[in-house]
Amino acid sequence: MKSMMKSGVLAVAVALACSASSYANEKAPVERQGYAEGVYGDYSDASSRDLSFSLKTIESGPLTELSGKPIGYFLGAPDHLVVAESSGFGLANVQSMPVDKAESGYLDDLAATVDGFDEAGFPVSQGHYRLLEVTMEMDGSKQPSHVALEACWSAQKHCVIFDPTVEFLDSHVANLRKLRAEGWTILEYSEPVDSILDLAKGDAAPKAGRCGLASRPNSKSRSVVFPAYTVQYRNLYNIVVVEHRIGRVETGLRCDTRCKPQPFAYSNASSGWANLGFNIKCASKGTAGTTGSRGSAVAYSGCAHRAVLSAKFNLNIKGSGAGVDINIDSNGTVEKNGRKWTDSCAYF
């Protein structure tokens, strides 16, 4: 991919907004009485504390005690579902919506039984469960309590949580932990302004000042890179039902030799696949524009998954000049890279 970066460019890693927990076999090492607490805590942290949870164990025992009945028999059916938009560093746009509006295949697992774990390679006879009373606070408002299931196999160092009110709770946290363990970061790049000696040689630049960015006068260019990444969403039995392969995105702005803004936006394609009641739609787009000394660059690449035939992820350019932007029209659980960048060039 074309890039404006040259040798000597500074790269700064932007911290991830998710837990530092390790993740073995895409799950943290099992602590039977603490696995759920860790997952809920990481989800809350990744949502910038838009959500908080308190947990209370209301029943526990050998997993065989739950055999023969669907999960929904023990957890009940929710009327609302919490959904979130995800990226490599956290969760955004966390919202609660009526189940029928969410159209999520996630809740199909309510009809499953724990007996299916045998076929998935996790013997019911070796499992242990907890039924958890979950009290959620969202945007400062306490929600009615609901019940979630935690199942663990100590010998296999594997646990799973199924919360019928928080869509893909376990998978969201697994993805964020995995990316952090892999060292995924957002990168920021910049180039220093030209020296006074260099300016003296140019016929367009005054000797009394150097051209830099309004946001950082000592730099003549800045950009942000969102590296490509891959995440997976799994069902109750640890089977992958959706995979997102999110493309690399870069946006930024450079001041040219005449101190004019030259914004740029690059967006690699995203792709993925889905099965077992889900479908996935992906798109990528980048654009840039200028108005006088101001310039904007915006690019996104991502996907959305939802129940069969209902996923949507469309990117549409709107506005012009430095006011250009990209509207995201989506249905479903969104995974994306990207941002809008606006800056100005001036002599300092």
C-alpha positions as CSV (number, residue, x, y, z in Angstrom):
1,M,0.0,0.0,0.0
2,K,1.2,3.5,-0.8
3,S,2.2,5.5,2.2
4,M,3.6,8.9,3.0
5,M,5.9,7.5,5.7
6,K,9.7,7.9,5.3
7,S,12.8,6.9,7.3
8,G,13.0,8.7,10.6
9,V,9.3,8.9,11.0
10,L,8.2,8.5,14.6
11,A,5.9,5.6,15.5
12,V,4.0,5.8,18.8
13,A,1.9,3.0,20.1
14,V,-1.5,4.1,21.4
15,A,-2.6,2.1,24.5
16,L,-5.4,-0.4,24.1
17,A,-8.5,0.2,26.1
18,C,-8.9,-3.4,27.3
19,S,-7.8,-5.7,30.0
20,A,-4.2,-7.0,30.2
21,S,-5.4,-10.5,31.0
22,S,-3.6,-13.3,29.2
23,Y,-5.6,-15.7,27.1
24,A,-4.6,-19.4,26.7
25,N,-6.6,-21.4,24.2
26,E,-8.5,-18.2,23.6
27,K,-9.5,-18.4,27.3
28,A,-7.8,-17.3,30.5
29,P,-6.4,-20.1,32.7
30,V,-9.4,-21.4,34.6
31,E,-10.1,-20.0,38.1
32,R,-13.5,-21.7,38.6
33,Q,-14.7,-19.2,41.1
34,G,-13.4,-16.2,39.3
35,Y,-13.7,-16.7,35.5
36,A,-17.0,-15.0,35.1
37,E,-16.0,-12.1,37.3
38,G,-12.9,-11.5,35.1
39,V,-14.9,-11.6,31.9
40,Y,-17.6,-9.2,33.1
41,G,-14.9,-6.9,34.5
42,D,-13.1,-6.8,31.2
43,Y,-16.2,-6.2,29.2
44,S,-17.1,-3.3,31.5
45,D,-13.5,-1.8,31.1
46,A,-13.6,-2.2,27.3
47,S,-16.9,-0.3,27.2
48,S,-15.2,2.7,29.1
49,R,-17.4,1.7,32.1
50,D,-20.6,2.5,30.2
51,L,-21.7,-0.8,31.8
52,S,-21.0,-2.3,35.2
53,F,-22.0,-5.7,36.6
54,S,-22.4,-7.3,40.0
55,L,-22.6,-11.1,40.2
56,K,-24.0,-13.4,42.7
57,T,-23.8,-17.2,42.6
58,I,-27.3,-18.6,43.1
59,E,-26.6,-22.3,42.2
60,S,-23.6,-24.5,41.4
61,G,-22.7,-28.1,41.0
62,P,-21.7,-30.8,38.6
63,L,-22.8,-30.0,35.0
64,T,-24.7,-33.2,34.8
65,E,-27.4,-31.6,37.0
66,L,-28.4,-29.5,34.0
67,S,-28.6,-32.4,31.5
68,G,-31.7,-33.0,29.5
69,K,-33.2,-29.5,29.5
70,P,-32.5,-26.5,27.2
71,I,-30.4,-23.7,28.6
72,G,-33.4,-21.4,28.4
73,Y,-35.1,-23.5,31.0
74,F,-32.5,-22.3,33.6
75,L,-31.8,-18.8,32.3
76,G,-35.2,-17.6,30.9
77,A,-35.7,-15.6,27.7
78,P,-34.7,-11.9,27.7
79,D,-36.8,-9.1,26.3
80,H,-33.8,-6.9,25.7
81,L,-30.3,-7.6,24.3
82,V,-27.2,-5.5,25.0
83,V,-25.2,-5.1,21.8
84,A,-21.9,-3.3,21.2
85,E,-19.7,-2.1,18.3
86,S,-16.2,-3.5,18.5
87,S,-12.7,-2.6,17.3
88,G,-9.2,-3.7,18.2
89,F,-9.0,-1.6,21.3
90,G,-12.5,-1.6,22.9
91,L,-16.2,-1.5,22.7
92,A,-18.4,1.5,21.6
93,N,-22.0,2.3,21.0
94,V,-23.1,-0.1,23.7
95,Q,-26.9,-0.1,23.7
96,S,-29.8,-2.2,24.9
97,M,-32.5,-3.0,22.3
98,P,-35.7,-5.2,22.2
99,V,-34.8,-8.7,21.2
100,D,-37.0,-8.7,18.1
101,K,-35.3,-5.6,16.9
102,A,-31.8,-7.0,17.5
103,E,-32.6,-10.0,15.2
104,S,-29.6,-11.8,16.7
105,G,-28.9,-15.5,16.1
106,Y,-26.9,-15.4,19.4
107,L,-30.1,-16.4,21.3
108,D,-30.5,-19.6,19.4
109,D,-28.2,-21.2,22.0
110,L,-31.1,-20.9,24.5
111,A,-32.6,-23.9,22.8
112,A,-29.3,-25.9,23.2
113,T,-28.7,-28.3,26.1
114,V,-25.5,-28.9,28.0
115,D,-25.4,-32.4,26.6
116,G,-24.0,-31.0,23.4
117,F,-20.8,-30.3,25.2
118,D,-19.9,-34.0,24.9
119,E,-19.8,-33.8,21.1
120,A,-17.8,-30.6,21.3
121,G,-15.1,-32.3,23.3
122,F,-16.0,-31.0,26.7
123,P,-17.4,-34.0,28.7
124,V,-20.5,-33.1,30.7
125,S,-19.4,-35.6,33.3
126,Q,-16.2,-33.5,33.9
127,G,-17.8,-30.1,33.9
128,H,-18.9,-27.8,36.8
129,Y,-21.5,-25.0,36.5
130,R,-22.6,-21.8,38.2
131,L,-25.9,-20.0,37.7
132,L,-25.2,-16.4,38.2
133,E,-27.6,-13.6,39.1
134,V,-26.3,-10.7,37.1
135,T,-27.3,-7.1,38.0
136,M,-26.3,-4.6,35.3
137,E,-26.0,-0.9,35.6
138,M,-26.1,1.0,32.3
139,D,-25.5,4.7,31.9
140,G,-26.1,5.1,35.6
141,S,-29.4,3.2,35.6
142,K,-29.7,-0.2,37.3
143,Q,-31.4,-2.8,35.2
144,P,-33.5,-5.8,36.3
145,S,-31.4,-8.8,37.3
146,H,-31.1,-11.7,35.0
147,V,-29.5,-15.2,35.1
148,A,-26.3,-16.3,33.2
149,L,-24.5,-19.7,33.0
150,E,-20.8,-20.3,33.6
151,A,-19.5,-23.8,32.8
152,C,-15.9,-24.9,33.4
153,W,-13.7,-27.9,32.8
154,S,-10.7,-27.6,35.1
155,A,-8.8,-30.4,33.4
156,Q,-9.0,-28.7,30.0
157,K,-8.5,-25.2,31.3
158,H,-11.7,-24.1,29.6
159,C,-14.6,-22.0,30.7
160,V,-17.6,-20.5,28.9
161,I,-20.2,-18.0,29.9
162,F,-23.6,-17.7,28.2
163,D,-25.4,-14.5,29.2
164,P,-28.7,-14.2,27.3
165,T,-28.8,-10.4,27.9
166,V,-25.3,-9.4,26.7
167,E,-24.7,-10.5,23.1
168,F,-21.4,-12.4,22.7
169,L,-20.1,-11.4,26.1
170,D,-17.5,-14.2,26.1
171,S,-16.4,-13.7,22.5
172,H,-16.0,-9.9,22.8
173,V,-13.7,-10.3,25.8
174,A,-11.8,-13.2,24.2
175,N,-11.1,-11.2,21.0
176,L,-9.9,-8.2,23.0
177,R,-7.6,-10.3,25.2
178,K,-6.2,-12.1,22.1
179,L,-5.4,-8.9,20.2
180,R,-3.7,-7.5,23.3
181,A,-1.6,-10.7,23.7
182,E,-0.6,-10.4,20.0
183,G,0.6,-6.8,20.5
184,W,-2.1,-5.2,18.4
185,T,-1.9,-1.4,18.7
186,I,-3.0,1.7,17.0
187,L,0.1,3.5,15.6
188,E,0.6,7.2,15.3
189,Y,3.3,8.6,12.9
190,S,4.7,12.1,12.4
191,E,7.4,14.0,10.5
192,P,9.3,16.9,11.9
193,V,9.1,20.4,10.3
194,D,11.8,21.4,7.9
195,S,14.8,23.1,9.3
196,I,15.4,26.9,8.9
197,L,18.3,26.0,6.5
198,D,16.0,24.0,4.3
199,L,13.4,26.8,4.2
200,A,16.0,29.3,3.2
201,K,16.6,27.3,0.0
202,G,13.0,27.3,-1.0
203,D,11.4,30.1,-3.0
204,A,7.9,29.5,-1.6
205,A,8.6,29.5,2.1
206,P,9.4,32.6,4.2
207,K,12.7,32.5,6.1
208,A,10.9,33.9,9.2
209,G,8.8,30.8,9.9
210,R,8.4,27.1,9.5
211,C,5.3,25.3,8.2
212,G,3.7,22.9,10.7
213,L,0.4,21.5,11.8
214,A,-2.0,23.4,14.0
215,S,-2.3,20.4,16.2
216,R,1.4,20.0,16.5
217,P,3.5,22.9,15.2
218,N,6.8,21.0,15.3
219,S,5.4,18.4,12.8
220,K,4.6,18.8,9.2
221,S,2.6,15.5,9.0
222,R,0.7,13.2,11.2
223,S,-1.2,10.0,10.6
224,V,-2.9,7.2,12.4
225,V,-2.7,3.5,11.3
226,F,-5.1,0.9,12.4
227,P,-3.4,-2.5,11.6
228,A,-5.4,-5.4,10.2
229,Y,-6.7,-8.0,12.6
230,T,-8.9,-11.1,12.8
231,V,-11.5,-12.0,15.4
232,Q,-13.9,-14.8,15.9
233,Y,-17.3,-15.2,17.6
234,R,-18.2,-18.5,19.1
235,N,-21.3,-20.2,20.2
236,L,-22.0,-22.0,23.5
237,Y,-20.0,-25.1,22.4
238,N,-16.9,-23.1,21.3
239,I,-17.7,-23.5,17.6
240,V,-16.8,-20.5,15.5
241,V,-20.0,-19.1,14.0
242,V,-18.5,-15.8,12.6
243,E,-15.1,-14.6,11.6
244,H,-14.1,-11.0,10.8
245,R,-10.9,-10.2,8.9
246,I,-10.7,-6.4,9.3
247,G,-8.5,-4.5,6.9
248,R,-5.8,-2.0,7.6
249,V,-6.7,1.7,7.7
250,E,-4.6,4.8,7.6
251,T,-5.6,8.5,7.7
252,G,-3.5,11.6,8.0
253,L,-2.5,15.0,6.7
254,R,0.8,16.4,5.4
255,C,1.7,20.0,4.7
256,D,3.4,20.4,1.3
257,T,6.2,22.8,0.3
258,R,3.7,25.6,-0.1
259,C,2.3,24.9,3.4
260,K,-0.9,23.6,1.8
261,P,-2.8,20.6,3.4
262,Q,-2.5,17.3,1.6
263,P,-4.8,14.9,3.5
264,F,-4.8,11.2,2.6
265,A,-6.9,8.1,3.5
266,Y,-6.2,4.5,2.7
267,S,-8.6,1.6,3.5
268,N,-7.9,-2.1,2.8
269,A,-10.8,-4.4,2.2
270,S,-12.4,-6.4,5.1
271,S,-13.8,-9.9,4.7
272,G,-15.2,-12.7,6.7
273,W,-17.6,-15.7,6.8
274,A,-20.5,-16.8,8.9
275,N,-22.6,-20.0,9.4
276,L,-25.1,-21.6,11.7
277,G,-27.8,-18.9,11.4
278,F,-25.6,-15.8,10.8
279,N,-24.5,-13.8,7.8
280,I,-21.9,-11.1,7.4
281,K,-21.5,-8.0,5.2
282,C,-18.2,-6.0,4.8
283,A,-17.1,-2.8,3.2
284,S,-14.2,-0.3,3.0
285,K,-13.9,3.2,1.9
286,G,-11.6,6.3,2.2
287,T,-11.8,9.9,1.1
288,A,-10.2,13.3,1.8
289,G,-10.9,17.0,1.1
290,T,-9.5,20.5,1.8
291,T,-10.9,23.9,2.4
292,G,-8.3,26.6,2.5
293,S,-5.6,25.7,5.0
294,R,-7.8,22.9,6.6
295,G,-7.9,19.3,5.4
296,S,-9.8,16.2,6.4
297,A,-9.2,12.5,5.8
298,V,-11.6,9.7,6.8
299,A,-11.5,6.0,6.1
300,Y,-13.2,2.9,7.5
301,S,-13.0,-0.8,6.9
302,G,-15.2,-3.3,8.7
303,C,-18.0,-5.8,8.8
304,A,-21.3,-6.5,10.5
305,H,-22.8,-9.8,11.4
306,R,-26.4,-10.6,12.3
307,A,-29.0,-13.3,11.8
308,V,-29.4,-14.7,8.3
309,L,-30.2,-12.1,5.6
310,S,-30.3,-9.1,8.1
311,A,-26.7,-8.0,8.3
312,K,-25.7,-4.6,6.8
313,F,-22.5,-2.6,6.6
314,N,-22.6,0.3,4.1
315,L,-20.2,3.2,3.8
316,N,-21.4,6.4,2.1
317,I,-19.4,9.5,1.5
318,K,-21.1,12.8,2.5
319,G,-20.1,16.4,2.5
320,S,-17.2,18.1,0.7
321,G,-13.9,19.9,1.3
322,A,-12.7,19.8,4.9
323,G,-16.3,18.8,5.9
324,V,-16.1,15.5,4.1
325,D,-17.1,12.4,6.1
326,I,-18.3,8.8,5.8
327,N,-21.7,7.7,7.1
328,I,-21.8,4.1,8.4
329,D,-25.2,2.5,7.8
330,S,-25.2,-0.9,9.6
331,N,-27.3,-3.6,11.1
332,G,-25.8,-6.2,13.5
333,T,-22.6,-6.5,15.5
334,V,-20.0,-4.2,14.0
335,E,-16.2,-4.8,13.9
336,K,-14.3,-2.0,12.3
337,N,-11.1,0.0,11.9
338,G,-10.9,3.7,11.1
339,R,-11.4,7.3,12.0
340,K,-11.7,10.9,10.7
341,W,-8.7,13.2,10.9
342,T,-8.9,17.0,10.5
343,D,-6.0,19.4,10.8
344,S,-4.6,22.7,9.4
345,C,-1.3,23.9,8.0
346,A,0.3,27.3,9.1
347,Y,3.6,29.1,9.5
348,F,4.9,29.3,13.1
